[in-house]
Amino acid sequence: MICPECNHDDSKVIDSRHTENRIRRRRECLNCTSRFTTYEIIEDMPIMVLKKDNTIEPFDVQKLTERVLRATVKRPVKLKTVESMVEGIQAEFKNKLQREVSSEKIGEMVLKKLKDIDHVAYVRFASVYREFDDIESFLKIITELSSESP
């Protein structure tokens, strides 16, 4: 940061305070010891979802949570587990700085995580996500799960 008094470009942070989406920092110039305040705005880059029909919409945590909850109905899966899973998926995209993600990629990530949480929820989600239209599709995925389980 450039000092507003002497234009020196080196300062140290004395105090930081976080608010909802910005940070207030109290600084001291290392040249003239003048103190000044700076504000940093936390930039939120929205994640956009490229859907199968080539439309684009913002990533909706609540929508994904609802879809996963449908698959976990009457299963011993806690809401906190589902919320944590969805937040982890969102965080993974943000950490990779991916601004645009395909719905297929999101679906595959959900399936991968659901497989470790609950097999019935995994089959339910897969049946909708992969658009199962016959009994063979169900049998195939159940056979795969059976062969992977110890």
Accessible surface in RSA format (square Angstrom, percent):
REM  Atomic radii and reference values for relative SASA: ProtOr
REM  Chains: A
REM  Algorithm: Lee & Richards
REM  Probe-radius: 1.40
REM  Slices: 20
REM RES _ NUM      All-atoms   Total-Side   Main-Chain    Non-polar    All polar
REM                ABS   REL    ABS   REL    ABS   REL    ABS   REL    ABS   REL
RES MET A   1   111.71  57.8  74.73  49.5  36.98  88.0  62.79  53.4  48.92  64.8
RES ILE A   2   111.54  63.5  96.11  71.6  15.42  37.2  96.11  69.2  15.42  41.9
RES CYS A   3     0.48   0.4   0.42   0.5   0.06   0.1   0.42   1.1   0.06   0.1
RES PRO A   4    89.90  65.5  53.88  49.1  36.02 130.9  63.53  52.4  26.37 163.9
RES GLU A   5   129.64  74.4  95.75  72.4  33.90  80.7  19.22  37.2 110.43  90.2
RES CYS A   6    48.73  36.9  19.99  22.3  28.74  67.5  27.78  70.4  20.95  22.6
RES ASN A   7   112.88  77.8  96.05  92.8  16.83  40.5  22.37  53.8  90.51  87.5
RES HIS A   8    65.44  35.8  58.75  40.8   6.70  17.1  42.32  43.6  23.12  26.9
RES ASP A   9   103.61  72.6  87.41  87.0  16.19  38.3  22.19  52.2  81.42  81.2
RES ASP A  10    70.47  49.4  69.65  69.3   0.82   1.9  11.55  27.2  58.92  58.8
RES SER A  11    20.43  17.3   0.86   1.2  19.57  45.1   0.24   0.5  20.19  28.3
RES LYS A  12   106.32  51.9 101.91  62.5   4.41  10.5  51.99  46.8  54.34  57.9
RES VAL A  13    69.63  45.8  41.76  37.8  27.86  67.1  41.76  36.3  27.86  75.6
RES ILE A  14    69.30  39.4  36.65  27.3  32.65  78.7  41.61  30.0  27.69  75.1
RES ASP A  15    50.38  35.3  45.30  45.1   5.09  12.0  19.56  46.0  30.83  30.7
RES SER A  16    42.74  36.1  19.74  26.4  22.99  53.0  17.22  36.7  25.52  35.7
RES ARG A  17   145.13  60.9 141.07  71.9   4.06   9.7  42.24  57.7 102.88  62.4
RES HIS A  18   130.55  71.3  99.64  69.3  30.91  79.1  70.53  72.7  60.02  69.8
RES THR A  19    81.27  57.8  61.51  62.4  19.76  47.1  69.96  94.0  11.30  17.1
RES GLU A  20   174.64 100.3 136.94 103.6  37.70  89.8  59.71 115.5 114.93  93.8
RES ASN A  21    89.16  61.5  88.61  85.6   0.55   1.3  19.60  47.2  69.56  67.2
RES ARG A  22   107.87  45.3 107.79  54.9   0.08   0.2  16.10  22.0  91.77  55.6
RES ILE A  23    19.32  11.0  19.32  14.4   0.00   0.0  19.32  13.9   0.00   0.0
RES ARG A  24    78.45  32.9  78.14  39.8   0.31   0.7  23.60  32.3  54.85  33.2
RES ARG A  25    50.98  21.4  50.98  26.0   0.00   0.0   1.76   2.4  49.21  29.8
RES ARG A  26    74.46  31.3  74.45  38.0   0.01   0.0  15.14  20.7  59.32  35.9
RES ARG A  27    26.06  10.9  26.06  13.3   0.00   0.0   0.00   0.0  26.06  15.8
RES GLU A  28    25.95  14.9  25.95  19.6   0.00   0.0   1.17   2.3  24.78  20.2
RES CYS A  29     0.26   0.2   0.00   0.0   0.26   0.6   0.00   0.0   0.26   0.3
RES LEU A  30    93.11  51.9  63.34  45.3  29.77  74.8  65.28  45.8  27.83  74.9
RES ASN A  31    92.43  63.7  62.59  60.5  29.83  71.8   4.92  11.8  87.51  84.6
RES CYS A  32    51.81  39.2  26.30  29.3  25.51  59.9  33.22  84.2  18.59  20.0
RES THR A  33    90.13  64.1  78.34  79.4  11.79  28.1  53.52  71.9  36.61  55.3
RES SER A  34    26.62  22.5  16.45  22.0  10.16  23.4  18.24  38.8   8.38  11.7
RES ARG A  35   135.74  57.0 111.48  56.8  24.26  57.8  26.54  36.3 109.20  66.2
RES PHE A  36    20.75  10.4  17.00  10.5   3.75   9.8  20.75  12.6   0.00   0.0
RES THR A  37    46.19  32.9  21.24  21.5  24.95  59.5  14.58  19.6  31.61  47.8
RES THR A  38    19.97  14.2  15.62  15.8   4.35  10.4  19.97  26.8   0.00   0.0
RES TYR A  39   117.57  54.9  88.67  50.4  28.90  75.2  57.63  43.3  59.94  73.9
RES GLU A  40    56.54  32.5  52.16  39.5   4.38  10.4  29.37  56.8  27.17  22.2
RES ILE A  41   136.80  77.8 110.57  82.4  26.23  63.2 110.66  79.7  26.14  70.9
RES ILE A  42    89.27  50.8  78.34  58.4  10.93  26.3  82.88  59.7   6.39  17.3
RES GLU A  43   145.61  83.6 117.47  88.9  28.15  67.0  43.21  83.6 102.41  83.6
RES ASP A  44   102.93  72.1  80.09  79.7  22.84  54.0  33.16  78.0  69.78  69.6
RES MET A  45    60.57  31.4  53.17  35.2   7.40  17.6  27.12  23.1  33.45  44.3
RES PRO A  46    70.72  51.5  63.58  58.0   7.14  26.0  70.58  58.3   0.14   0.9
RES ILE A  47     7.71   4.4   3.13   2.3   4.57  11.0   3.13   2.3   4.57  12.4
RES MET A  48    53.65  27.8  53.65  35.5   0.00   0.0  47.55  40.4   6.10   8.1
RES VAL A  49    13.98   9.2  13.98  12.7   0.00   0.0  13.98  12.1   0.00   0.0
RES LEU A  50    57.73  32.1  57.09  40.8   0.64   1.6  57.09  40.1   0.64   1.7
RES LYS A  51    63.90  31.2  60.44  37.1   3.46   8.2  29.48  26.5  34.42  36.7
RES LYS A  52   114.58  55.9  83.29  51.1  31.29  74.5  72.73  65.5  41.85  44.6
RES ASP A  53   101.99  71.4  73.57  73.2  28.42  67.2  49.05 115.4  52.94  52.8
RES ASN A  54   120.41  83.0 100.97  97.6  19.44  46.8  24.04  57.9  96.37  93.1
RES THR A  55    70.35  50.0  65.05  65.9   5.30  12.6  65.54  88.0   4.81   7.3
RES ILE A  56    89.74  51.1  59.68  44.5  30.06  72.5  59.68  43.0  30.06  81.6
RES GLU A  57    53.65  30.8  53.05  40.1   0.60   1.4  18.59  36.0  35.07  28.6
RES PRO A  58    83.66  61.0  80.33  73.2   3.33  12.1  80.33  66.3   3.33  20.7
RES PHE A  59    26.34  13.2   5.91   3.7  20.42  53.1   6.04   3.7  20.29  58.1
RES ASP A  60    69.09  48.4  58.91  58.6  10.18  24.1  16.48  38.8  52.61  52.5
RES VAL A  61    47.37  31.2  44.36  40.2   3.01   7.3  44.36  38.5   3.01   8.2
RES GLN A  62   124.35  69.5 118.71  86.8   5.64  13.4  37.56  79.9  86.79  65.8
RES LYS A  63    64.66  31.5  62.75  38.5   1.91   4.6  46.97  42.3  17.70  18.8
RES LEU A  64    18.97  10.6  17.57  12.6   1.39   3.5  18.52  13.0   0.45   1.2
RES THR A  65    15.83  11.3  15.83  16.0   0.00   0.0  13.05  17.5   2.78   4.2
RES GLU A  66    74.39  42.7  71.83  54.3   2.56   6.1  30.26  58.5  44.13  36.0
RES ARG A  67    86.41  36.3  82.09  41.8   4.32  10.3  29.24  40.0  57.17  34.6
RES VAL A  68     0.00   0.0   0.00   0.0   0.00   0.0   0.00   0.0   0.00   0.0
RES LEU A  69    57.40  32.0  55.36  39.6   2.04   5.1  55.58  39.0   1.83   4.9
RES ARG A  70   158.89  66.7 145.87  74.4  13.02  31.0  58.98  80.6  99.92  60.6
RES ALA A  71     6.24   5.7   2.64   4.1   3.60   8.2   6.21   8.7   0.03   0.1
RES THR A  72     8.58   6.1   4.16   4.2   4.42  10.5   0.02   0.0   8.56  12.9
RES VAL A  73    82.10  54.0  75.41  68.3   6.69  16.1  82.10  71.3   0.00   0.0
RES LYS A  74   193.25  94.3 148.71  91.2  44.54 106.1 107.56  96.8  85.69  91.3
RES ARG A  75    80.64  33.9  63.20  32.2  17.44  41.5   4.05   5.5  76.59  46.4
RES PRO A  76   116.28  84.7  76.46  69.7  39.82 144.7  93.07  76.8  23.20 144.2
RES VAL A  77    22.91  15.1   2.16   2.0  20.75  50.0   5.53   4.8  17.38  47.1
RES LYS A  78   155.06  75.6 147.95  90.8   7.11  16.9  97.04  87.3  58.02  61.8
RES LEU A  79    97.25  54.2  88.61  63.4   8.64  21.7  89.10  62.6   8.15  21.9
RES LYS A  80   154.98  75.6 152.28  93.4   2.70   6.4  98.13  88.3  56.84  60.6
RES THR A  81    52.44  37.3  45.84  46.5   6.60  15.7  29.33  39.4  23.11  34.9
RES VAL A  82     0.95   0.6   0.93   0.8   0.02   0.1   0.95   0.8   0.00   0.0
RES GLU A  83    62.86  36.1  61.57  46.6   1.29   3.1  15.35  29.7  47.50  38.8
RES SER A  84    66.98  56.6  58.61  78.2   8.37  19.3  22.86  48.7  44.12  61.8
RES MET A  85    12.88   6.7   3.63   2.4   9.25  22.0  12.38  10.5   0.50   0.7
RES VAL A  86     0.00   0.0   0.00   0.0   0.00   0.0   0.00   0.0   0.00   0.0
RES GLU A  87   101.90  58.5  98.35  74.4   3.55   8.5  29.84  57.7  72.07  58.8
RES GLY A  88    31.33  38.6   0.00   N/A  31.33  38.6  26.14  71.7   5.19  11.6
RES ILE A  89     0.00   0.0   0.00   0.0   0.00   0.0   0.00   0.0   0.00   0.0
RES GLN A  90    42.01  23.5  42.01  30.7   0.00   0.0   2.53   5.4  39.48  29.9
RES ALA A  91    45.32  41.7  41.19  63.6   4.14   9.4  45.07  63.5   0.26   0.7
RES GLU A  92    60.49  34.7  56.27  42.6   4.22  10.0  23.53  45.5  36.97  30.2
RES PHE A  93     1.70   0.9   1.70   1.1   0.00   0.0   1.70   1.0   0.00   0.0
RES LYS A  94    82.07  40.0  72.98  44.8   9.09  21.7  47.86  43.1  34.21  36.4
RES ASN A  95   123.44  85.1  92.61  89.5  30.83  74.2  28.57  68.7  94.87  91.7
RES LYS A  96   118.85  58.0  91.62  56.2  27.23  64.8  69.61  62.7  49.24  52.4
RES LEU A  97   131.08  73.0 113.91  81.5  17.17  43.2 115.90  81.4  15.18  40.9
RES GLN A  98    63.66  35.6  56.52  41.3   7.15  17.0  19.39  41.3  44.28  33.6
RES ARG A  99   123.51  51.9 117.29  59.8   6.22  14.8  44.53  60.9  78.97  47.9
RES GLU A 100    95.08  54.6  74.94  56.7  20.14  48.0  22.91  44.3  72.18  58.9
RES VAL A 101     5.25   3.5   1.24   1.1   4.01   9.7   5.25   4.6   0.00   0.0
RES SER A 102    37.76  31.9  31.70  42.3   6.06  14.0  21.67  46.2  16.09  22.5
RES SER A 103    26.67  22.5  23.24  31.0   3.43   7.9  22.26  47.4   4.41   6.2
RES GLU A 104    71.94  41.3  71.90  54.4   0.04   0.1  46.91  90.7  25.03  20.4
RES LYS A 105    91.64  44.7  87.33  53.6   4.31  10.3  44.57  40.1  47.06  50.1
RES ILE A 106    13.30   7.6  13.30   9.9   0.00   0.0  13.30   9.6   0.00   0.0
RES GLY A 107     4.01   4.9   0.00   N/A   4.01   4.9   3.77  10.3   0.25   0.6
RES GLU A 108    76.72  44.0  73.16  55.3   3.56   8.5  42.10  81.4  34.62  28.3
RES MET A 109    17.59   9.1  15.79  10.4   1.80   4.3  17.35  14.8   0.24   0.3
RES VAL A 110     0.00   0.0   0.00   0.0   0.00   0.0   0.00   0.0   0.00   0.0
RES LEU A 111     3.66   2.0   3.66   2.6   0.00   0.0   3.66   2.6   0.00   0.0
RES LYS A 112   156.17  76.2 148.31  91.0   7.87  18.7  97.14  87.4  59.03  62.9
RES LYS A 113    66.76  32.6  63.55  39.0   3.21   7.6  24.31  21.9  42.45  45.2
RES LEU A 114     0.65   0.4   0.65   0.5   0.00   0.0   0.65   0.5   0.00   0.0
RES LYS A 115    59.32  28.9  55.44  34.0   3.88   9.2  26.33  23.7  33.00  35.1
RES ASP A 116   127.24  89.1  90.52  90.1  36.72  86.8  32.90  77.4  94.34  94.1
RES ILE A 117    61.90  35.2  31.32  23.3  30.58  73.7  35.78  25.8  26.12  70.9
RES ASP A 118    13.81   9.7   8.19   8.1   5.63  13.3   5.51  13.0   8.30   8.3
RES HIS A 119    79.21  43.3  74.16  51.5   5.05  12.9  39.54  40.7  39.67  46.2
RES VAL A 120    63.07  41.5  60.65  54.9   2.42   5.8  62.94  54.7   0.13   0.4
RES ALA A 121     0.00   0.0   0.00   0.0   0.00   0.0   0.00   0.0   0.00   0.0
RES TYR A 122     9.30   4.3   9.30   5.3   0.00   0.0   1.25   0.9   8.05   9.9
RES VAL A 123    21.10  13.9  21.10  19.1   0.00   0.0  21.10  18.3   0.00   0.0
RES ARG A 124    87.95  36.9  82.75  42.2   5.20  12.4  37.96  51.9  49.99  30.3
RES PHE A 125    22.16  11.1  19.90  12.3   2.26   5.9  22.05  13.4   0.11   0.3
RES ALA A 126     0.00   0.0   0.00   0.0   0.00   0.0   0.00   0.0   0.00   0.0
RES SER A 127    20.01  16.9  14.85  19.8   5.16  11.9   3.54   7.5  16.47  23.1
RES VAL A 128   119.95  78.9 107.92  97.7  12.03  29.0 112.90  98.1   7.05  19.1
RES TYR A 129    34.52  16.1  25.30  14.4   9.21  24.0  29.17  21.9   5.35   6.6
RES ARG A 130   103.52  43.5  77.01  39.3  26.52  63.1  38.59  52.7  64.93  39.4
RES GLU A 131   123.43  70.9 105.36  79.7  18.07  43.0  39.62  76.6  83.81  68.4
RES PHE A 132    40.42  20.2  14.17   8.8  26.25  68.3  15.63   9.5  24.79  71.0
RES ASP A 133   132.01  92.5  92.90  92.5  39.11  92.5  43.40 102.1  88.60  88.4
RES ASP A 134    67.30  47.1  54.90  54.6  12.41  29.3  32.99  77.6  34.31  34.2
RES ILE A 135   112.08  63.8 105.12  78.3   6.96  16.8 106.41  76.6   5.66  15.4
RES GLU A 136   107.42  61.7 103.43  78.2   3.99   9.5  59.81 115.7  47.61  38.9
RES SER A 137    29.50  24.9  21.31  28.4   8.20  18.9   9.93  21.1  19.58  27.4
RES PHE A 138    69.98  35.0  69.98  43.3   0.00   0.0  69.98  42.4   0.00   0.0
RES LEU A 139   100.74  56.1 100.49  71.9   0.24   0.6 100.60  70.6   0.14   0.4
RES LYS A 140   139.85  68.2 131.81  80.9   8.04  19.1  82.17  74.0  57.68  61.4
RES ILE A 141     4.96   2.8   4.46   3.3   0.50   1.2   4.95   3.6   0.01   0.0
RES ILE A 142    79.75  45.4  79.74  59.4   0.01   0.0  79.74  57.4   0.01   0.0
RES THR A 143    87.39  62.2  83.84  85.0   3.55   8.5  66.11  88.8  21.28  32.2
RES GLU A 144    71.57  41.1  68.92  52.1   2.65   6.3  33.67  65.1  37.90  30.9
RES LEU A 145    12.41   6.9  11.80   8.4   0.61   1.5  12.30   8.6   0.12   0.3
RES SER A 146    75.23  63.6  53.26  71.1  21.96  50.6  38.70  82.4  36.52  51.2
RES SER A 147    92.23  77.9  52.47  70.0  39.76  91.6  50.33 107.2  41.90  58.7
RES GLU A 148   104.30  59.9  71.04  53.7  33.27  79.2  45.83  88.7  58.47  47.7
RES SER A 149    46.24  39.1  28.60  38.2  17.64  40.6  27.89  59.4  18.36  25.7
RES PRO A 150   179.45 130.8 106.76  97.3  72.69 264.2 145.21 119.9  34.23 212.8
END  Absolute sums over single chains surface
CHAIN  1 A    10344.4       8613.4       1731.0       5488.6       4855.8
END  Absolute sums over all chains
TOTAL         10344.4       8613.4       1731.0       5488.6       4855.8
